[in-house]
Amino acid sequence: MTIPAALVFIPVGVLFLISGLIVNIIQLVFFITVRPFSRSWYRRINKTVAELLWLQLIWLFDWWACIKINLYADAETLELIGKEHALVLSNHRSDIDWLIGWVMAQRAGCLGSSLAIMKKEAKYLPIIGWSMWFSDYIFLERSWAKDENNLKAGFKRLEDFPMTFWLALFVEGTRFTQEKLEAAQEYASFRSLPSPRNVLIPRTKGFVSAVSHIRSFVPAIYDCTVTVQNNQPTPTLLRMFSGQSSEVNLQMRRHKMSELPETDDGIAQWCQDLFITKDSQLEKYFTKDVFSDLDVHQINRPIKPLILVIIWLCLLIYGGFKLFQWLSVVASWKIIFLLVFFLVIATITMQVLIQSSESQRSTPAKRPLQEQLITA
């Protein structure tokens, strides 16, 4: 860990731990007292409460690491972003693709109502995973026999969602690595499919289920293609803590849900064709340095995350001062113990969060090939 990362890692960890627990407790209180009587009001309240936590990661992205996003989109997509429900599809090349999605959702005004379909282990992550559970994220066990009903129930809950929401789905099922690419290429050869070079073969069952169940009330699919600018370091949470900046290219294309095929096979083929197109686009970028034919737009940093972090810091410093002032009357060893305890817990919490986001810790490729990729 570099010196800048070490300097910010522990204080941000303490801030994230304490503020996150406060946010989780507030979410729990409203979950118990409001949700049983009005799910709509609970969701409206939870949107604001969740952002008290999630905006801290936006601050880390925007203000500490100063990561730049080049957004490629047409005028119609820009006009409708944040004004309609959408199913968001994206390739999954880096450890923080989900955070890039959060940044875009924040710009569109729907950070607190952004949702995702995720593996069930994510909901056990300290602080952040708990807040996702309170926010109606859909968690899967990667077993279709169980996940089919989980998806249906999750989509059913979205029918009366009172605010604009984005539902993110990484149909590749796991993050891109060279090992997984080789497995995908082997599988493509086995099934006589086009061999991918820059994406994995999409798992289409979840996508088909999503389209079939939400197309009546979700008007659009936002097709996102993400890659890091050539010759730029791939952003990770650890590099963000180190203050290492990167430049990210993001293309967003809007597809009308009504234009998708009606049959399950047709929907699955549409998704596969989409990723073949992504693969070709990325190959063109890596070989010819041409990313998109759409106009590029610069994404400015909002002031709101910075103000929120400053407020949290002031509250933390004030509360810590009052607490230590009180403890100093009791016994000095208790101050030392409390300080060490919070430093250790904060460090562990941030380490768990960082490790959970690392691509090498994501689900490994399985053998035999007949059991992997599209079969999930």
C-alpha positions in Angstrom: 0.0 0.0 0.0 1.4 3.4 -1.0 1.8 6.2 1.6 -1.1 8.2 0.2 -3.3 5.2 0.5 -2.2 4.5 4.0 -2.9 8.1 5.0 -6.5 8.0 3.7 -7.3 4.3 4.3 -7.8 4.4 8.1 -9.5 7.8 8.5 -11.9 7.0 5.6 -12.4 3.5 7.0 -13.4 5.0 10.4 -15.7 7.5 8.7 -17.2 4.8 6.5 -17.7 2.4 9.4 -19.3 4.8 11.8 -21.5 6.7 9.3 -22.4 3.4 7.6 -23.6 1.9 10.9 -25.6 5.0 11.5 -27.1 4.7 8.0 -27.8 1.0 8.5 -29.6 1.6 11.8 -31.7 4.4 10.3 -32.6 2.0 7.4 -33.5 -0.7 9.9 -35.7 1.7 11.9 -37.6 2.7 8.8 -37.8 -0.8 7.5 -39.5 -1.9 10.7 -41.7 1.2 11.3 -42.6 2.4 7.8 -42.3 -0.4 5.2 -45.0 -2.7 6.7 -47.5 0.2 6.2 -46.3 1.8 3.0 -43.6 0.3 0.9 -43.7 3.4 -1.4 -43.0 5.9 1.4 -40.2 3.6 2.8 -38.5 3.6 -0.6 -38.7 7.3 -0.9 -37.2 7.7 2.6 -34.6 5.0 2.0 -33.4 6.7 -1.3 -32.3 9.7 0.7 -30.9 7.7 3.6 -28.9 5.3 1.4 -27.3 8.2 -0.5 -25.8 9.4 2.9 -23.6 6.4 2.6 -23.2 5.8 -1.1 -22.2 9.4 -1.9 -19.0 8.8 0.1 -17.8 6.3 -2.6 -18.8 8.9 -5.2 -16.6 11.4 -3.4 -13.7 8.9 -3.4 -14.1 8.4 -7.2 -14.7 12.1 -8.1 -12.7 14.1 -5.6 -10.0 11.9 -4.2 -8.9 9.8 -7.2 -10.3 12.3 -9.7 -11.2 9.6 -12.2 -12.5 11.1 -15.4 -15.4 9.6 -17.4 -15.7 10.3 -21.2 -19.4 9.7 -21.9 -20.4 8.8 -25.5 -24.1 9.1 -26.0 -26.6 10.5 -28.5 -29.0 13.4 -27.7 -32.0 11.2 -27.1 -30.2 9.1 -24.5 -28.9 12.2 -22.7 -32.4 13.7 -22.6 -34.1 10.6 -21.1 -31.4 9.5 -18.6 -32.9 9.9 -15.1 -36.4 10.3 -16.4 -37.4 6.7 -17.0 -37.0 3.3 -15.5 -34.2 1.4 -17.3 -32.5 -2.0 -17.4 -28.8 -1.3 -17.5 -26.6 -3.8 -19.3 -22.8 -3.5 -19.2 -19.7 -5.5 -19.9 -17.7 -6.2 -16.8 -14.0 -5.4 -17.3 -12.9 -3.7 -14.1 -13.3 -4.1 -10.3 -15.3 -0.9 -10.1 -17.7 -1.1 -13.0 -20.5 -1.0 -10.4 -19.2 2.2 -9.0 -19.0 3.8 -12.5 -22.7 2.9 -12.8 -23.3 4.6 -9.4 -21.5 7.7 -10.6 -23.8 7.9 -13.7 -26.9 7.2 -11.6 -25.9 10.0 -9.2 -25.5 12.4 -12.2 -29.0 11.3 -13.3 -30.5 11.9 -9.9 -31.3 8.2 -9.2 -28.4 7.0 -7.1 -30.5 6.1 -4.1 -33.0 4.2 -6.4 -30.4 2.4 -8.4 -30.6 -1.4 -8.0 -28.7 -4.4 -9.2 -28.9 -8.2 -9.6 -26.0 -9.5 -7.6 -24.6 -12.7 -6.1 -26.0 -13.4 -2.6 -22.6 -13.1 -0.9 -22.7 -9.3 -1.6 -25.5 -8.7 0.9 -23.2 -9.9 3.8 -20.6 -7.3 3.1 -20.3 -5.0 6.1 -22.1 -1.7 5.8 -22.4 -1.5 2.0 -24.0 -5.0 1.5 -26.5 -4.4 4.3 -27.5 -1.0 2.8 -28.1 -2.8 -0.6 -30.3 -5.4 1.1 -32.4 -2.6 2.7 -32.6 -1.0 -0.8 -34.3 -4.0 -2.5 -31.3 -5.3 -4.5 -32.0 -8.7 -6.0 -29.6 -11.4 -4.8 -29.0 -14.7 -6.5 -27.5 -18.0 -5.5 -26.2 -18.9 -9.0 -28.5 -21.9 -9.2 -31.3 -21.5 -11.7 -33.6 -23.8 -9.8 -33.5 -21.3 -6.9 -32.8 -18.1 -8.8 -35.8 -18.3 -11.1 -38.3 -17.7 -8.3 -36.0 -15.1 -6.7 -35.9 -13.1 -9.9 -39.7 -13.3 -10.4 -40.3 -12.1 -6.9 -37.7 -9.3 -7.2 -39.2 -8.1 -10.5 -42.7 -8.2 -9.1 -41.6 -5.9 -6.2 -40.5 -3.3 -8.8 -43.9 -2.9 -10.5 -45.0 -0.2 -8.0 -41.6 1.4 -7.5 -42.4 5.1 -6.8 -39.3 6.7 -8.3 -37.2 6.4 -11.4 -34.9 3.4 -11.0 -32.1 1.7 -12.8 -31.7 -2.0 -12.6 -28.1 -3.1 -13.4 -27.4 -6.6 -14.7 -23.9 -7.9 -15.6 -24.9 -10.7 -17.9 -21.4 -12.0 -18.3 -21.9 -13.3 -14.7 -18.4 -12.5 -13.6 -15.5 -10.0 -14.2 -13.3 -10.3 -17.2 -10.0 -11.9 -16.7 -7.6 -13.7 -19.1 -8.3 -17.0 -17.5 -12.1 -16.6 -17.9 -11.6 -15.3 -21.5 -9.7 -18.5 -22.4 -12.5 -20.6 -20.9 -15.1 -18.6 -22.9 -13.1 -19.1 -26.1 -12.9 -22.8 -25.4 -16.6 -22.9 -24.8 -17.3 -20.9 -28.0 -15.3 -23.4 -30.0 -17.2 -26.3 -28.4 -20.5 -24.7 -29.3 -19.5 -23.3 -32.6 -20.1 -19.8 -31.4 -18.1 -16.6 -32.4 -15.0 -16.6 -30.3 -14.8 -13.5 -28.0 -11.7 -11.5 -27.6 -12.7 -8.7 -25.2 -15.9 -9.9 -23.5 -17.2 -13.1 -22.0 -20.1 -15.0 -23.4 -23.3 -13.7 -21.8 -25.5 -15.8 -19.5 -28.9 -15.1 -21.0 -31.4 -16.8 -18.7 -31.4 -13.9 -16.2 -31.7 -11.4 -19.0 -34.6 -13.2 -20.6 -36.4 -13.4 -17.3 -35.8 -9.7 -16.7 -37.1 -8.6 -20.1 -40.1 -11.0 -19.9 -41.2 -9.7 -16.4 -40.4 -5.9 -16.6 -40.9 -4.9 -20.2 -44.5 -3.8 -19.4 -43.3 -1.1 -17.0 -39.6 -0.5 -17.9 -39.5 1.3 -21.3 -35.8 1.1 -22.1 -32.5 -0.8 -21.9 -29.3 1.2 -21.5 -26.6 -0.6 -23.3 -23.3 0.4 -21.7 -19.8 -0.4 -23.0 -17.0 0.4 -20.6 -13.2 0.4 -21.0 -10.2 2.2 -19.5 -8.5 4.8 -21.7 -5.5 3.3 -23.6 -2.3 3.6 -21.6 -4.2 4.4 -18.4 -4.1 2.2 -15.2 -7.2 0.2 -14.6 -9.0 1.7 -11.6 -9.5 -0.4 -8.5 -10.6 0.6 -5.0 -7.0 0.3 -3.7 -5.7 2.6 -6.5 -8.5 5.0 -5.7 -7.4 5.1 -2.1 -3.9 5.8 -3.4 -5.2 8.8 -5.2 -4.3 7.3 -8.6 -6.4 8.9 -11.4 -7.6 7.1 -14.5 -9.7 8.0 -17.5 -12.7 5.8 -18.4 -14.6 5.6 -21.7 -18.3 4.8 -21.4 -20.7 4.5 -24.2 -24.4 4.5 -23.5 -27.0 3.5 -26.1 -30.7 3.4 -25.5 -32.8 0.6 -26.8 -36.6 0.6 -26.6 -37.8 -2.4 -24.7 -40.7 -2.7 -27.1 -38.3 -3.3 -30.0 -36.9 -6.5 -28.4 -38.2 -9.9 -29.7 -41.2 -11.5 -28.0 -39.9 -15.0 -27.7 -37.3 -16.2 -25.1 -35.0 -17.5 -27.8 -35.2 -14.2 -29.6 -34.4 -12.2 -26.5 -31.5 -14.5 -25.7 -30.1 -14.1 -29.3 -30.5 -10.3 -29.0 -28.3 -10.3 -25.9 -25.7 -12.5 -27.5 -25.6 -10.3 -30.6 -25.3 -7.2 -28.4 -22.1 -8.7 -26.9 -20.7 -9.6 -30.2 -21.1 -6.0 -31.2 -19.4 -4.9 -27.9 -16.5 -7.3 -28.6 -16.0 -5.8 -32.1 -16.2 -2.3 -30.7 -13.6 -2.9 -28.0 -11.3 -4.7 -30.5 -11.5 -1.7 -32.8 -10.6 0.6 -29.9 -7.6 -1.5 -28.7 -6.2 -1.8 -32.3 -7.2 1.5 -33.9 -7.8 3.7 -30.8 -11.4 4.5 -32.1 -13.9 3.9 -29.3 -17.3 5.2 -30.6 -19.0 7.1 -33.3 -21.2 9.0 -30.8 -20.5 12.4 -29.5 -18.3 12.6 -26.4 -19.5 14.5 -23.3 -17.4 15.3 -20.2 -18.9 14.4 -16.9 -18.3 17.1 -14.3 -17.7 16.5 -10.6 -20.8 17.4 -8.5 -20.3 19.3 -5.2 -22.8 17.3 -3.2 -20.5 14.3 -2.4 -17.8 16.7 -1.2 -20.2 18.6 1.1 -21.6 15.4 2.5 -18.1 14.0 3.4 -17.2 17.3 5.0 -20.3 17.2 7.1 -19.8 13.6 8.1 -16.2 14.4 9.1 -17.2 17.4 11.2 -19.8 15.3 13.0 -17.3 12.5 13.5 -14.6 14.8 14.9 -17.1 16.5 17.2 -18.6 13.3 18.4 -15.2 11.7 18.9 -14.0 14.8 20.9 -17.0 14.6 23.2 -16.6 10.9 23.6 -12.9 11.1 24.5 -13.6 14.0 26.7 -16.0 11.9 28.7 -13.8 8.9 28.7 -10.8 10.9 30.0 -12.7 11.4 33.2 -13.2 7.7 33.5 -9.8 6.2 32.6 -7.2 6.9 30.1 -6.7 3.2 29.1 -10.3 3.1 27.9 -9.5 5.9 25.4 -6.6 3.9 24.1 -8.6 0.7 23.9 -11.5 2.4 22.1 -9.2 4.1 19.6 -7.4 0.8 18.8 -10.7 -1.0 18.5 -12.1 1.4 16.0 -8.9 1.5 14.0 -8.8 -2.3 13.8 -12.5 -2.7 12.9 -12.3 0.1 10.3 -9.2 -1.4 8.7 -10.8 -4.8 8.5 -14.0 -3.4 7.1 -12.2 -1.5 4.3 -10.0 -4.5 3.6 -13.1 -6.8 3.2 -14.7 -4.2 0.9 -11.6 -3.9 -1.3 -10.9 -7.6 -1.5 -14.5 -8.4 -2.4 -14.2 -6.0 -5.4 -11.0 -7.6 -6.8 -11.4 -9.5 -10.0 -9.1 -12.3 -8.9 -11.4 -13.1 -6.1 -14.5 -13.3 -8.3 -16.0 -16.7 -9.2 -13.4 -18.8 -11.0 -14.0 -20.5 -14.3 -15.5 -24.0 -13.9 -14.8 -27.3 -15.6 -16.0 -29.0 -17.6 -17.0 -26.3 -20.0 -20.5 -27.7 -20.5 -21.3 -26.6 -16.9 -20.3 -22.9 -17.3 -21.2 -19.6 -18.9 -24.5 -19.8 -20.8 -25.9 -22.7 -18.8 -26.1 -20.5 -15.7 
